[in-house]
Structure formats: structure tokens, C-alpha cells
Amino acid sequence: MPALTPAAPAPAVLVESALPPHGEGTAGDSAIQKALEAAWPPDLPSPDARELLAAGRDLLRADATGIGRARWSGVFPASRQGLAPAFATARFRIQAAIARRDGSPDKAVVHLVWAGTDRGGTFTDGRITDWHFTRTTTKKGAPTWTPQPRT
């Protein structure tokens, strides 16, 4: 019977991340956008997606920097209007965003990845925020997307 010899170890496989390393700056934003789109294929009509993305970006900016909170009084009640912003406007950017259905044709979520410098001076990228919306009808009978307050 021949002597058994241990099998050679399998060669190491390097797995390269589709996402850029933290701190890459704006150069990595397109890779984050592509990764989001690949992971979550589009399922909304283009006009709805555009409306939701614009609203989601505005909501995130208002939440993080304080700019524009009054426009979203249903999301930011008067008690939150005067809160000091948590992030500096000069060091805030949205790295990527997608809008997708959220369980039904009348619900959607805007998924945002963003970067910012907090009041303490700490810069962090790859932050994630989701804003949920429900399709409603305006007083004039036109459909629109209404952001849902955070719970």
C-alpha cells in the first residue's frame, strides 16, 4: 500500500471588494452607486424613482445639516426644527442613492449612502440612511410620494 502524503493546501484566493475602501473620497462614489444598483435592481417607473430620489436627498440633507427642515414639517415637527445640525454642511455629501418599492406598489424606500463630518470633527463615509414613502393623492387628485416620519 502506498504511503499517504498530505494534500497540498489550496492556493489562497484574493477576493476583491466591489466597494472602495473607506476614505476614498468622491472617487469611490460611483463604485458604491454601481454596487447598490447591482444588488437591488430597479422596480419603479422612472418618474417615480426621480421624485423619490430628489425627496430622499432633500430629507437626508435636512436631517443631517438642518437645512430645509421646515419644508418637511410632517417629518420634522416643530420640536425638531431648532435642533442643532449634527453635521457640517461643508463636509456632507451623498455618495449613492437608489429608490425601490417597499413591499407594495404604494410603498417605496430611498436608500442613501453618505459621508459627513460631525460636530466633533470626525469624518465618516459609508453612512446609511433609509427614508420610507407612501403614495398618496394631492388635493388636486395627483399622485405623489409622502415621506413617513421615523419611529
Secondary structure as UniProt FT lines:
FT   TURN            22..23
FT   HELIX           25..28
FT   HELIX           29..39
FT   HELIX           46..65
FT   TURN            67..68
FT   HELIX           69..72
FT   TURN            73..75
FT   HELIX           78..81
FT   STRAND          87..101
FT   TURN            105..106
FT   STRAND          107..118
FT   TURN            119..120
FT   STRAND          123..137
FT   TURN            139..140
FT   STRAND          143..147
//
